[in-house]
């Protein structure tokens, strides 16, 4: 099943198996639909924990369900031909190392005409190629999005307003979306990152088996509730290193995220790739360049695939001129640690089996190689530098 048809099937199944009230075409209707993933994930070591970017704890060599599993419910109330309301709830492992429920979407949509619509409320933030359906595993080939790229921005949605324009230029369909809003989301524990305000631009061009997408997000970024960072900044100011503290501060700093992506689904050949650049005015939220590429081939209902991802840091990984000896050396080490992004590359192979019209089985093996540290792994034991193999198997479904 090719990617455009798969996305169309997701939409069709969610509609066909929904709870609906049907009357005249212009009468109100309500639909309820859902999606989920039931997966087991493990690694080949207990020296670190593997987790997704929004999780406070991960998995070692004992299989766990929390890393790649989720469950979502979506409801849409169509009031008339120009007004509808949509809400989506999502349950998954979260930043407090427990399962939690969140209201990921809750917006009103106003259809101005056949080409222009406006949404107001809690809206998915369109910073990635698959932002709108990255939690819907069935709509994606891989078992999870690239950690290297999709771990660069925290949060999935913001509260605000956006406008969308869609037009056909011959055989090419162009969709342009602009939005503004604010977001506050937990990173780990009580640590919270805020984007206020955030502006987004999202442009997609589709022609036959090809899709090209460009995105840009800009925001004032603040990090709140981090006892570690707050303590480090307070100590720096107390010993007369106010300039260093200012460079590390994350309070209303300018940040941007620019990404370009492409997909191809042509004669059973699948290609998906994204390239992204993050920049901020803080040395703690690091400047990065990240990318991934996925190649697959469909044999009927079986799709094997290969994936490669990488992330590198563009900003400095140490602060020049800090004392390396004496009583302030530990403080310098703390500064340099805060300036280091988690760097890594991933090679992965996997297979997808569409064994049912609304469910697919996936098995994926990742080989992740950290660089100059423990990468994006959590709770690394001292001295850890090794590559890690991550195993995952799961069933994606929609209803």
Secondary structure as UniProt FT lines:
FT   HELIX           3..16
FT   STRAND          19..20
FT   TURN            25..26
FT   STRAND          29..43
FT   STRAND          49..50
FT   TURN            53..54
FT   TURN            66..68
FT   STRAND          70..78
FT   STRAND          83..93
FT   TURN            95..96
FT   STRAND          99..111
FT   STRAND          116..124
FT   TURN            129..130
FT   HELIX           131..133
FT   TURN            134..135
FT   HELIX           137..139
FT   HELIX           147..150
FT   STRAND          157..169
FT   TURN            170..171
FT   STRAND          172..186
FT   TURN            189..190
FT   STRAND          192..207
FT   TURN            208..209
FT   STRAND          210..224
FT   HELIX           227..238
FT   TURN            239..240
FT   HELIX           242..248
FT   STRAND          253..266
FT   TURN            267..268
FT   STRAND          269..280
FT   STRAND          288..299
FT   TURN            300..301
FT   STRAND          302..313
FT   TURN            320..321
FT   TURN            327..328
FT   HELIX           329..338
FT   STRAND          343..356
FT   TURN            357..358
FT   STRAND          359..371
FT   TURN            375..376
FT   TURN            382..383
FT   STRAND          388..398
//
